[in-house]
Amino acid sequence: MAVNLNQAPAAGSRRRLGTSMSEINVTPLVDVMLVLLIIFMVTAPMMQSGIGINLPQAETESAPAEEGLTLTITADGYIHLGESVININLLERRLQEYFYNKTRKIIYIRADRNLNYGQLIQVLDIVKKSGIEVVGLVTEPLEKPAAKKRTG
């Protein structure tokens, strides 16, 4: 007696022991991925903000950001290098230490719009003395006024 393995079992007959029909339930995986996506969407904007300052606005679009160090200057003149507050007298040495073995020396300055202009120039001068090649000034996009609704 010969058995054809390619033939479907007859209606009402039981499946052979060697074959199994399994399906992967992806619903839990999709649920977890959606939760992770929501968490990422909520936390991503908070990652950049860090120190609360009012950035100046600009009409031009920002250039794509390269990886670099972020220096924040608050309205009251405090300088934050990364997450730590630093004295302006130590800034040049700290910048030189940070960029000692770096091939690309890039720094982004986030200065509050209410900061004294002289303080910003003083920090830019120190950055230049430190040998940093690229300095980016971080701004916010210009808020466009809402269009007036026509009534008539």
Chimera marker file (.cmm) of the C-alpha trace (Angstrom):
<marker_set name="trace">
<marker id="1" x="0.000" y="0.000" z="0.000" r="1" g="1" b="0" radius="0.5"/>
<marker id="2" x="1.361" y="3.377" z="-1.042" r="1" g="1" b="0" radius="0.5"/>
<marker id="3" x="0.637" y="6.620" z="0.777" r="1" g="1" b="0" radius="0.5"/>
<marker id="4" x="0.666" y="9.976" z="-0.985" r="1" g="1" b="0" radius="0.5"/>
<marker id="5" x="1.958" y="12.625" z="1.449" r="1" g="1" b="0" radius="0.5"/>
<marker id="6" x="1.003" y="15.559" z="-0.786" r="1" g="1" b="0" radius="0.5"/>
<marker id="7" x="-2.648" y="14.715" z="-0.709" r="1" g="1" b="0" radius="0.5"/>
<marker id="8" x="-4.939" y="16.593" z="1.691" r="1" g="1" b="0" radius="0.5"/>
<marker id="9" x="-6.627" y="14.453" z="4.331" r="1" g="1" b="0" radius="0.5"/>
<marker id="10" x="-10.157" y="13.421" z="3.580" r="1" g="1" b="0" radius="0.5"/>
<marker id="11" x="-12.999" y="15.308" z="5.219" r="1" g="1" b="0" radius="0.5"/>
<marker id="12" x="-13.707" y="14.074" z="8.703" r="1" g="1" b="0" radius="0.5"/>
<marker id="13" x="-10.360" y="12.307" z="9.051" r="1" g="1" b="0" radius="0.5"/>
<marker id="14" x="-7.870" y="13.263" z="11.697" r="1" g="1" b="0" radius="0.5"/>
<marker id="15" x="-4.612" y="14.989" z="10.951" r="1" g="1" b="0" radius="0.5"/>
<marker id="16" x="-1.487" y="12.903" z="10.977" r="1" g="1" b="0" radius="0.5"/>
<marker id="17" x="0.720" y="13.159" z="14.027" r="1" g="1" b="0" radius="0.5"/>
<marker id="18" x="3.770" y="14.439" z="12.123" r="1" g="1" b="0" radius="0.5"/>
<marker id="19" x="2.148" y="17.565" z="10.727" r="1" g="1" b="0" radius="0.5"/>
<marker id="20" x="1.295" y="20.663" z="12.688" r="1" g="1" b="0" radius="0.5"/>
<marker id="21" x="-0.476" y="23.823" z="11.723" r="1" g="1" b="0" radius="0.5"/>
<marker id="22" x="0.749" y="26.634" z="13.953" r="1" g="1" b="0" radius="0.5"/>
<marker id="23" x="0.019" y="30.320" z="13.759" r="1" g="1" b="0" radius="0.5"/>
<marker id="24" x="1.960" y="33.043" z="15.521" r="1" g="1" b="0" radius="0.5"/>
<marker id="25" x="-0.212" y="35.461" z="17.436" r="1" g="1" b="0" radius="0.5"/>
<marker id="26" x="1.284" y="38.916" z="16.747" r="1" g="1" b="0" radius="0.5"/>
<marker id="27" x="-1.325" y="40.901" z="18.670" r="1" g="1" b="0" radius="0.5"/>
<marker id="28" x="0.746" y="41.126" z="21.891" r="1" g="1" b="0" radius="0.5"/>
<marker id="29" x="3.786" y="42.166" z="19.862" r="1" g="1" b="0" radius="0.5"/>
<marker id="30" x="1.820" y="44.924" z="18.126" r="1" g="1" b="0" radius="0.5"/>
<marker id="31" x="0.458" y="46.094" z="21.492" r="1" g="1" b="0" radius="0.5"/>
<marker id="32" x="3.943" y="46.359" z="22.979" r="1" g="1" b="0" radius="0.5"/>
<marker id="33" x="5.287" y="48.173" z="19.912" r="1" g="1" b="0" radius="0.5"/>
<marker id="34" x="2.453" y="50.715" z="20.011" r="1" g="1" b="0" radius="0.5"/>
<marker id="35" x="3.083" y="51.391" z="23.704" r="1" g="1" b="0" radius="0.5"/>
<marker id="36" x="6.802" y="51.892" z="23.000" r="1" g="1" b="0" radius="0.5"/>
<marker id="37" x="5.983" y="54.219" z="20.110" r="1" g="1" b="0" radius="0.5"/>
<marker id="38" x="3.708" y="56.331" z="22.309" r="1" g="1" b="0" radius="0.5"/>
<marker id="39" x="6.350" y="56.502" z="25.050" r="1" g="1" b="0" radius="0.5"/>
<marker id="40" x="8.979" y="57.573" z="22.510" r="1" g="1" b="0" radius="0.5"/>
<marker id="41" x="6.696" y="60.242" z="21.042" r="1" g="1" b="0" radius="0.5"/>
<marker id="42" x="5.998" y="61.676" z="24.499" r="1" g="1" b="0" radius="0.5"/>
<marker id="43" x="9.595" y="61.670" z="25.752" r="1" g="1" b="0" radius="0.5"/>
<marker id="44" x="11.423" y="62.764" z="22.567" r="1" g="1" b="0" radius="0.5"/>
<marker id="45" x="10.477" y="66.469" z="22.787" r="1" g="1" b="0" radius="0.5"/>
<marker id="46" x="11.550" y="66.574" z="26.434" r="1" g="1" b="0" radius="0.5"/>
<marker id="47" x="15.011" y="65.201" z="25.687" r="1" g="1" b="0" radius="0.5"/>
<marker id="48" x="16.165" y="68.338" z="23.879" r="1" g="1" b="0" radius="0.5"/>
<marker id="49" x="14.549" y="70.933" z="26.105" r="1" g="1" b="0" radius="0.5"/>
<marker id="50" x="16.560" y="70.242" z="29.269" r="1" g="1" b="0" radius="0.5"/>
<marker id="51" x="17.100" y="73.783" z="30.583" r="1" g="1" b="0" radius="0.5"/>
<marker id="52" x="14.161" y="76.136" z="30.093" r="1" g="1" b="0" radius="0.5"/>
<marker id="53" x="15.133" y="79.167" z="28.018" r="1" g="1" b="0" radius="0.5"/>
<marker id="54" x="13.380" y="81.353" z="25.455" r="1" g="1" b="0" radius="0.5"/>
<marker id="55" x="15.255" y="80.885" z="22.195" r="1" g="1" b="0" radius="0.5"/>
<marker id="56" x="15.250" y="83.644" z="19.584" r="1" g="1" b="0" radius="0.5"/>
<marker id="57" x="13.170" y="83.009" z="16.474" r="1" g="1" b="0" radius="0.5"/>
<marker id="58" x="14.343" y="82.901" z="12.858" r="1" g="1" b="0" radius="0.5"/>
<marker id="59" x="12.585" y="82.600" z="9.504" r="1" g="1" b="0" radius="0.5"/>
<marker id="60" x="15.238" y="80.429" z="7.870" r="1" g="1" b="0" radius="0.5"/>
<marker id="61" x="15.065" y="76.681" z="8.154" r="1" g="1" b="0" radius="0.5"/>
<marker id="62" x="17.627" y="75.031" z="10.358" r="1" g="1" b="0" radius="0.5"/>
<marker id="63" x="20.443" y="73.006" z="8.856" r="1" g="1" b="0" radius="0.5"/>
<marker id="64" x="20.591" y="69.302" z="9.626" r="1" g="1" b="0" radius="0.5"/>
<marker id="65" x="22.262" y="68.919" z="13.000" r="1" g="1" b="0" radius="0.5"/>
<marker id="66" x="25.568" y="67.122" z="13.332" r="1" g="1" b="0" radius="0.5"/>
<marker id="67" x="26.623" y="65.579" z="16.588" r="1" g="1" b="0" radius="0.5"/>
<marker id="68" x="28.259" y="68.103" z="18.862" r="1" g="1" b="0" radius="0.5"/>
<marker id="69" x="28.336" y="69.619" z="22.323" r="1" g="1" b="0" radius="0.5"/>
<marker id="70" x="25.473" y="71.850" z="23.465" r="1" g="1" b="0" radius="0.5"/>
<marker id="71" x="26.231" y="74.953" z="25.517" r="1" g="1" b="0" radius="0.5"/>
<marker id="72" x="23.229" y="76.744" z="27.040" r="1" g="1" b="0" radius="0.5"/>
<marker id="73" x="23.253" y="80.292" z="28.402" r="1" g="1" b="0" radius="0.5"/>
<marker id="74" x="20.238" y="81.307" z="30.483" r="1" g="1" b="0" radius="0.5"/>
<marker id="75" x="18.804" y="84.829" z="30.704" r="1" g="1" b="0" radius="0.5"/>
<marker id="76" x="20.494" y="85.367" z="34.063" r="1" g="1" b="0" radius="0.5"/>
<marker id="77" x="23.912" y="84.471" z="32.593" r="1" g="1" b="0" radius="0.5"/>
<marker id="78" x="24.378" y="80.925" z="33.896" r="1" g="1" b="0" radius="0.5"/>
<marker id="79" x="26.337" y="78.724" z="31.496" r="1" g="1" b="0" radius="0.5"/>
<marker id="80" x="25.350" y="75.059" z="31.217" r="1" g="1" b="0" radius="0.5"/>
<marker id="81" x="27.776" y="72.718" z="29.503" r="1" g="1" b="0" radius="0.5"/>
<marker id="82" x="25.699" y="69.646" z="28.848" r="1" g="1" b="0" radius="0.5"/>
<marker id="83" x="23.763" y="69.265" z="32.097" r="1" g="1" b="0" radius="0.5"/>
<marker id="84" x="26.232" y="70.906" z="34.502" r="1" g="1" b="0" radius="0.5"/>
<marker id="85" x="26.512" y="74.600" z="35.391" r="1" g="1" b="0" radius="0.5"/>
<marker id="86" x="29.998" y="75.966" z="34.750" r="1" g="1" b="0" radius="0.5"/>
<marker id="87" x="31.828" y="79.163" z="35.663" r="1" g="1" b="0" radius="0.5"/>
<marker id="88" x="32.817" y="81.312" z="32.673" r="1" g="1" b="0" radius="0.5"/>
<marker id="89" x="36.430" y="81.357" z="33.925" r="1" g="1" b="0" radius="0.5"/>
<marker id="90" x="36.615" y="77.555" z="33.570" r="1" g="1" b="0" radius="0.5"/>
<marker id="91" x="34.810" y="77.383" z="30.225" r="1" g="1" b="0" radius="0.5"/>
<marker id="92" x="37.870" y="77.538" z="27.953" r="1" g="1" b="0" radius="0.5"/>
<marker id="93" x="39.677" y="74.761" z="29.829" r="1" g="1" b="0" radius="0.5"/>
<marker id="94" x="36.576" y="72.537" z="29.921" r="1" g="1" b="0" radius="0.5"/>
<marker id="95" x="36.008" y="73.003" z="26.169" r="1" g="1" b="0" radius="0.5"/>
<marker id="96" x="39.641" y="72.157" z="25.407" r="1" g="1" b="0" radius="0.5"/>
<marker id="97" x="39.389" y="69.030" z="27.575" r="1" g="1" b="0" radius="0.5"/>
<marker id="98" x="36.165" y="67.925" z="25.890" r="1" g="1" b="0" radius="0.5"/>
<marker id="99" x="37.444" y="68.425" z="22.332" r="1" g="1" b="0" radius="0.5"/>
<marker id="100" x="41.011" y="67.192" z="22.993" r="1" g="1" b="0" radius="0.5"/>
<marker id="101" x="40.846" y="64.019" z="20.848" r="1" g="1" b="0" radius="0.5"/>
<marker id="102" x="37.839" y="64.913" z="18.695" r="1" g="1" b="0" radius="0.5"/>
<marker id="103" x="38.310" y="65.167" z="14.937" r="1" g="1" b="0" radius="0.5"/>
<marker id="104" x="35.266" y="67.424" z="14.370" r="1" g="1" b="0" radius="0.5"/>
<marker id="105" x="34.928" y="70.230" z="16.889" r="1" g="1" b="0" radius="0.5"/>
<marker id="106" x="31.269" y="71.282" z="16.791" r="1" g="1" b="0" radius="0.5"/>
<marker id="107" x="29.370" y="73.223" z="19.446" r="1" g="1" b="0" radius="0.5"/>
<marker id="108" x="25.772" y="74.426" z="19.513" r="1" g="1" b="0" radius="0.5"/>
<marker id="109" x="24.964" y="77.494" z="21.595" r="1" g="1" b="0" radius="0.5"/>
<marker id="110" x="21.451" y="77.868" z="22.981" r="1" g="1" b="0" radius="0.5"/>
<marker id="111" x="21.271" y="81.431" z="24.302" r="1" g="1" b="0" radius="0.5"/>
<marker id="112" x="18.138" y="82.911" z="25.853" r="1" g="1" b="0" radius="0.5"/>
<marker id="113" x="16.666" y="85.746" z="23.801" r="1" g="1" b="0" radius="0.5"/>
<marker id="114" x="16.768" y="87.996" z="26.891" r="1" g="1" b="0" radius="0.5"/>
<marker id="115" x="20.489" y="87.426" z="27.451" r="1" g="1" b="0" radius="0.5"/>
<marker id="116" x="22.775" y="90.451" z="27.457" r="1" g="1" b="0" radius="0.5"/>
<marker id="117" x="24.454" y="90.630" z="24.036" r="1" g="1" b="0" radius="0.5"/>
<marker id="118" x="27.847" y="91.284" z="25.636" r="1" g="1" b="0" radius="0.5"/>
<marker id="119" x="27.676" y="88.016" z="27.575" r="1" g="1" b="0" radius="0.5"/>
<marker id="120" x="26.995" y="86.070" z="24.374" r="1" g="1" b="0" radius="0.5"/>
<marker id="121" x="29.961" y="87.733" z="22.643" r="1" g="1" b="0" radius="0.5"/>
<marker id="122" x="32.162" y="86.914" z="25.646" r="1" g="1" b="0" radius="0.5"/>
<marker id="123" x="31.176" y="83.229" z="25.425" r="1" g="1" b="0" radius="0.5"/>
<marker id="124" x="31.677" y="83.184" z="21.638" r="1" g="1" b="0" radius="0.5"/>
<marker id="125" x="35.158" y="84.652" z="22.139" r="1" g="1" b="0" radius="0.5"/>
<marker id="126" x="36.041" y="81.892" z="24.613" r="1" g="1" b="0" radius="0.5"/>
<marker id="127" x="34.682" y="79.265" z="22.212" r="1" g="1" b="0" radius="0.5"/>
<marker id="128" x="36.866" y="80.674" z="19.428" r="1" g="1" b="0" radius="0.5"/>
<marker id="129" x="39.967" y="80.663" z="21.685" r="1" g="1" b="0" radius="0.5"/>
<marker id="130" x="39.269" y="77.007" z="22.510" r="1" g="1" b="0" radius="0.5"/>
<marker id="131" x="39.868" y="76.046" z="18.881" r="1" g="1" b="0" radius="0.5"/>
<marker id="132" x="36.325" y="74.976" z="18.059" r="1" g="1" b="0" radius="0.5"/>
<marker id="133" x="35.808" y="74.847" z="14.288" r="1" g="1" b="0" radius="0.5"/>
<marker id="134" x="32.029" y="74.980" z="13.936" r="1" g="1" b="0" radius="0.5"/>
<marker id="135" x="29.646" y="77.052" z="16.070" r="1" g="1" b="0" radius="0.5"/>
<marker id="136" x="25.901" y="76.745" z="15.631" r="1" g="1" b="0" radius="0.5"/>
<marker id="137" x="23.401" y="79.148" z="17.176" r="1" g="1" b="0" radius="0.5"/>
<marker id="138" x="20.153" y="77.366" z="18.033" r="1" g="1" b="0" radius="0.5"/>
<marker id="139" x="16.891" y="79.196" z="17.266" r="1" g="1" b="0" radius="0.5"/>
<marker id="140" x="13.195" y="78.389" z="17.196" r="1" g="1" b="0" radius="0.5"/>
<marker id="141" x="11.103" y="78.522" z="14.025" r="1" g="1" b="0" radius="0.5"/>
<marker id="142" x="9.289" y="81.817" z="13.564" r="1" g="1" b="0" radius="0.5"/>
<marker id="143" x="5.676" y="81.577" z="14.677" r="1" g="1" b="0" radius="0.5"/>
<marker id="144" x="3.382" y="82.497" z="11.833" r="1" g="1" b="0" radius="0.5"/>
<marker id="145" x="0.361" y="84.589" z="12.789" r="1" g="1" b="0" radius="0.5"/>
<marker id="146" x="-2.942" y="82.778" z="12.427" r="1" g="1" b="0" radius="0.5"/>
<marker id="147" x="-4.906" y="83.758" z="9.334" r="1" g="1" b="0" radius="0.5"/>
<marker id="148" x="-7.959" y="85.873" z="10.050" r="1" g="1" b="0" radius="0.5"/>
<marker id="149" x="-11.273" y="84.246" z="9.314" r="1" g="1" b="0" radius="0.5"/>
<marker id="150" x="-13.382" y="86.079" z="6.797" r="1" g="1" b="0" radius="0.5"/>
<marker id="151" x="-16.940" y="86.686" z="7.780" r="1" g="1" b="0" radius="0.5"/>
<marker id="152" x="-19.477" y="87.814" z="5.376" r="1" g="1" b="0" radius="0.5"/>
<link id1="1" id2="2" r="1" g="1" b="0" radius="0.2"/>
<link id1="2" id2="3" r="1" g="1" b="0" radius="0.2"/>
<link id1="3" id2="4" r="1" g="1" b="0" radius="0.2"/>
<link id1="4" id2="5" r="1" g="1" b="0" radius="0.2"/>
<link id1="5" id2="6" r="1" g="1" b="0" radius="0.2"/>
<link id1="6" id2="7" r="1" g="1" b="0" radius="0.2"/>
<link id1="7" id2="8" r="1" g="1" b="0" radius="0.2"/>
<link id1="8" id2="9" r="1" g="1" b="0" radius="0.2"/>
<link id1="9" id2="10" r="1" g="1" b="0" radius="0.2"/>
<link id1="10" id2="11" r="1" g="1" b="0" radius="0.2"/>
<link id1="11" id2="12" r="1" g="1" b="0" radius="0.2"/>
<link id1="12" id2="13" r="1" g="1" b="0" radius="0.2"/>
<link id1="13" id2="14" r="1" g="1" b="0" radius="0.2"/>
<link id1="14" id2="15" r="1" g="1" b="0" radius="0.2"/>
<link id1="15" id2="16" r="1" g="1" b="0" radius="0.2"/>
<link id1="16" id2="17" r="1" g="1" b="0" radius="0.2"/>
<link id1="17" id2="18" r="1" g="1" b="0" radius="0.2"/>
<link id1="18" id2="19" r="1" g="1" b="0" radius="0.2"/>
<link id1="19" id2="20" r="1" g="1" b="0" radius="0.2"/>
<link id1="20" id2="21" r="1" g="1" b="0" radius="0.2"/>
<link id1="21" id2="22" r="1" g="1" b="0" radius="0.2"/>
<link id1="22" id2="23" r="1" g="1" b="0" radius="0.2"/>
<link id1="23" id2="24" r="1" g="1" b="0" radius="0.2"/>
<link id1="24" id2="25" r="1" g="1" b="0" radius="0.2"/>
<link id1="25" id2="26" r="1" g="1" b="0" radius="0.2"/>
<link id1="26" id2="27" r="1" g="1" b="0" radius="0.2"/>
<link id1="27" id2="28" r="1" g="1" b="0" radius="0.2"/>
<link id1="28" id2="29" r="1" g="1" b="0" radius="0.2"/>
<link id1="29" id2="30" r="1" g="1" b="0" radius="0.2"/>
<link id1="30" id2="31" r="1" g="1" b="0" radius="0.2"/>
<link id1="31" id2="32" r="1" g="1" b="0" radius="0.2"/>
<link id1="32" id2="33" r="1" g="1" b="0" radius="0.2"/>
<link id1="33" id2="34" r="1" g="1" b="0" radius="0.2"/>
<link id1="34" id2="35" r="1" g="1" b="0" radius="0.2"/>
<link id1="35" id2="36" r="1" g="1" b="0" radius="0.2"/>
<link id1="36" id2="37" r="1" g="1" b="0" radius="0.2"/>
<link id1="37" id2="38" r="1" g="1" b="0" radius="0.2"/>
<link id1="38" id2="39" r="1" g="1" b="0" radius="0.2"/>
<link id1="39" id2="40" r="1" g="1" b="0" radius="0.2"/>
<link id1="40" id2="41" r="1" g="1" b="0" radius="0.2"/>
<link id1="41" id2="42" r="1" g="1" b="0" radius="0.2"/>
<link id1="42" id2="43" r="1" g="1" b="0" radius="0.2"/>
<link id1="43" id2="44" r="1" g="1" b="0" radius="0.2"/>
<link id1="44" id2="45" r="1" g="1" b="0" radius="0.2"/>
<link id1="45" id2="46" r="1" g="1" b="0" radius="0.2"/>
<link id1="46" id2="47" r="1" g="1" b="0" radius="0.2"/>
<link id1="47" id2="48" r="1" g="1" b="0" radius="0.2"/>
<link id1="48" id2="49" r="1" g="1" b="0" radius="0.2"/>
<link id1="49" id2="50" r="1" g="1" b="0" radius="0.2"/>
<link id1="50" id2="51" r="1" g="1" b="0" radius="0.2"/>
<link id1="51" id2="52" r="1" g="1" b="0" radius="0.2"/>
<link id1="52" id2="53" r="1" g="1" b="0" radius="0.2"/>
<link id1="53" id2="54" r="1" g="1" b="0" radius="0.2"/>
<link id1="54" id2="55" r="1" g="1" b="0" radius="0.2"/>
<link id1="55" id2="56" r="1" g="1" b="0" radius="0.2"/>
<link id1="56" id2="57" r="1" g="1" b="0" radius="0.2"/>
<link id1="57" id2="58" r="1" g="1" b="0" radius="0.2"/>
<link id1="58" id2="59" r="1" g="1" b="0" radius="0.2"/>
<link id1="59" id2="60" r="1" g="1" b="0" radius="0.2"/>
<link id1="60" id2="61" r="1" g="1" b="0" radius="0.2"/>
<link id1="61" id2="62" r="1" g="1" b="0" radius="0.2"/>
<link id1="62" id2="63" r="1" g="1" b="0" radius="0.2"/>
<link id1="63" id2="64" r="1" g="1" b="0" radius="0.2"/>
<link id1="64" id2="65" r="1" g="1" b="0" radius="0.2"/>
<link id1="65" id2="66" r="1" g="1" b="0" radius="0.2"/>
<link id1="66" id2="67" r="1" g="1" b="0" radius="0.2"/>
<link id1="67" id2="68" r="1" g="1" b="0" radius="0.2"/>
<link id1="68" id2="69" r="1" g="1" b="0" radius="0.2"/>
<link id1="69" id2="70" r="1" g="1" b="0" radius="0.2"/>
<link id1="70" id2="71" r="1" g="1" b="0" radius="0.2"/>
<link id1="71" id2="72" r="1" g="1" b="0" radius="0.2"/>
<link id1="72" id2="73" r="1" g="1" b="0" radius="0.2"/>
<link id1="73" id2="74" r="1" g="1" b="0" radius="0.2"/>
<link id1="74" id2="75" r="1" g="1" b="0" radius="0.2"/>
<link id1="75" id2="76" r="1" g="1" b="0" radius="0.2"/>
<link id1="76" id2="77" r="1" g="1" b="0" radius="0.2"/>
<link id1="77" id2="78" r="1" g="1" b="0" radius="0.2"/>
<link id1="78" id2="79" r="1" g="1" b="0" radius="0.2"/>
<link id1="79" id2="80" r="1" g="1" b="0" radius="0.2"/>
<link id1="80" id2="81" r="1" g="1" b="0" radius="0.2"/>
<link id1="81" id2="82" r="1" g="1" b="0" radius="0.2"/>
<link id1="82" id2="83" r="1" g="1" b="0" radius="0.2"/>
<link id1="83" id2="84" r="1" g="1" b="0" radius="0.2"/>
<link id1="84" id2="85" r="1" g="1" b="0" radius="0.2"/>
<link id1="85" id2="86" r="1" g="1" b="0" radius="0.2"/>
<link id1="86" id2="87" r="1" g="1" b="0" radius="0.2"/>
<link id1="87" id2="88" r="1" g="1" b="0" radius="0.2"/>
<link id1="88" id2="89" r="1" g="1" b="0" radius="0.2"/>
<link id1="89" id2="90" r="1" g="1" b="0" radius="0.2"/>
<link id1="90" id2="91" r="1" g="1" b="0" radius="0.2"/>
<link id1="91" id2="92" r="1" g="1" b="0" radius="0.2"/>
<link id1="92" id2="93" r="1" g="1" b="0" radius="0.2"/>
<link id1="93" id2="94" r="1" g="1" b="0" radius="0.2"/>
<link id1="94" id2="95" r="1" g="1" b="0" radius="0.2"/>
<link id1="95" id2="96" r="1" g="1" b="0" radius="0.2"/>
<link id1="96" id2="97" r="1" g="1" b="0" radius="0.2"/>
<link id1="97" id2="98" r="1" g="1" b="0" radius="0.2"/>
<link id1="98" id2="99" r="1" g="1" b="0" radius="0.2"/>
<link id1="99" id2="100" r="1" g="1" b="0" radius="0.2"/>
<link id1="100" id2="101" r="1" g="1" b="0" radius="0.2"/>
<link id1="101" id2="102" r="1" g="1" b="0" radius="0.2"/>
<link id1="102" id2="103" r="1" g="1" b="0" radius="0.2"/>
<link id1="103" id2="104" r="1" g="1" b="0" radius="0.2"/>
<link id1="104" id2="105" r="1" g="1" b="0" radius="0.2"/>
<link id1="105" id2="106" r="1" g="1" b="0" radius="0.2"/>
<link id1="106" id2="107" r="1" g="1" b="0" radius="0.2"/>
<link id1="107" id2="108" r="1" g="1" b="0" radius="0.2"/>
<link id1="108" id2="109" r="1" g="1" b="0" radius="0.2"/>
<link id1="109" id2="110" r="1" g="1" b="0" radius="0.2"/>
<link id1="110" id2="111" r="1" g="1" b="0" radius="0.2"/>
<link id1="111" id2="112" r="1" g="1" b="0" radius="0.2"/>
<link id1="112" id2="113" r="1" g="1" b="0" radius="0.2"/>
<link id1="113" id2="114" r="1" g="1" b="0" radius="0.2"/>
<link id1="114" id2="115" r="1" g="1" b="0" radius="0.2"/>
<link id1="115" id2="116" r="1" g="1" b="0" radius="0.2"/>
<link id1="116" id2="117" r="1" g="1" b="0" radius="0.2"/>
<link id1="117" id2="118" r="1" g="1" b="0" radius="0.2"/>
<link id1="118" id2="119" r="1" g="1" b="0" radius="0.2"/>
<link id1="119" id2="120" r="1" g="1" b="0" radius="0.2"/>
<link id1="120" id2="121" r="1" g="1" b="0" radius="0.2"/>
<link id1="121" id2="122" r="1" g="1" b="0" radius="0.2"/>
<link id1="122" id2="123" r="1" g="1" b="0" radius="0.2"/>
<link id1="123" id2="124" r="1" g="1" b="0" radius="0.2"/>
<link id1="124" id2="125" r="1" g="1" b="0" radius="0.2"/>
<link id1="125" id2="126" r="1" g="1" b="0" radius="0.2"/>
<link id1="126" id2="127" r="1" g="1" b="0" radius="0.2"/>
<link id1="127" id2="128" r="1" g="1" b="0" radius="0.2"/>
<link id1="128" id2="129" r="1" g="1" b="0" radius="0.2"/>
<link id1="129" id2="130" r="1" g="1" b="0" radius="0.2"/>
<link id1="130" id2="131" r="1" g="1" b="0" radius="0.2"/>
<link id1="131" id2="132" r="1" g="1" b="0" radius="0.2"/>
<link id1="132" id2="133" r="1" g="1" b="0" radius="0.2"/>
<link id1="133" id2="134" r="1" g="1" b="0" radius="0.2"/>
<link id1="134" id2="135" r="1" g="1" b="0" radius="0.2"/>
<link id1="135" id2="136" r="1" g="1" b="0" radius="0.2"/>
<link id1="136" id2="137" r="1" g="1" b="0" radius="0.2"/>
<link id1="137" id2="138" r="1" g="1" b="0" radius="0.2"/>
<link id1="138" id2="139" r="1" g="1" b="0" radius="0.2"/>
<link id1="139" id2="140" r="1" g="1" b="0" radius="0.2"/>
<link id1="140" id2="141" r="1" g="1" b="0" radius="0.2"/>
<link id1="141" id2="142" r="1" g="1" b="0" radius="0.2"/>
<link id1="142" id2="143" r="1" g="1" b="0" radius="0.2"/>
<link id1="143" id2="144" r="1" g="1" b="0" radius="0.2"/>
<link id1="144" id2="145" r="1" g="1" b="0" radius="0.2"/>
<link id1="145" id2="146" r="1" g="1" b="0" radius="0.2"/>
<link id1="146" id2="147" r="1" g="1" b="0" radius="0.2"/>
<link id1="147" id2="148" r="1" g="1" b="0" radius="0.2"/>
<link id1="148" id2="149" r="1" g="1" b="0" radius="0.2"/>
<link id1="149" id2="150" r="1" g="1" b="0" radius="0.2"/>
<link id1="150" id2="151" r="1" g="1" b="0" radius="0.2"/>
<link id1="151" id2="152" r="1" g="1" b="0" radius="0.2"/>
</marker_set>
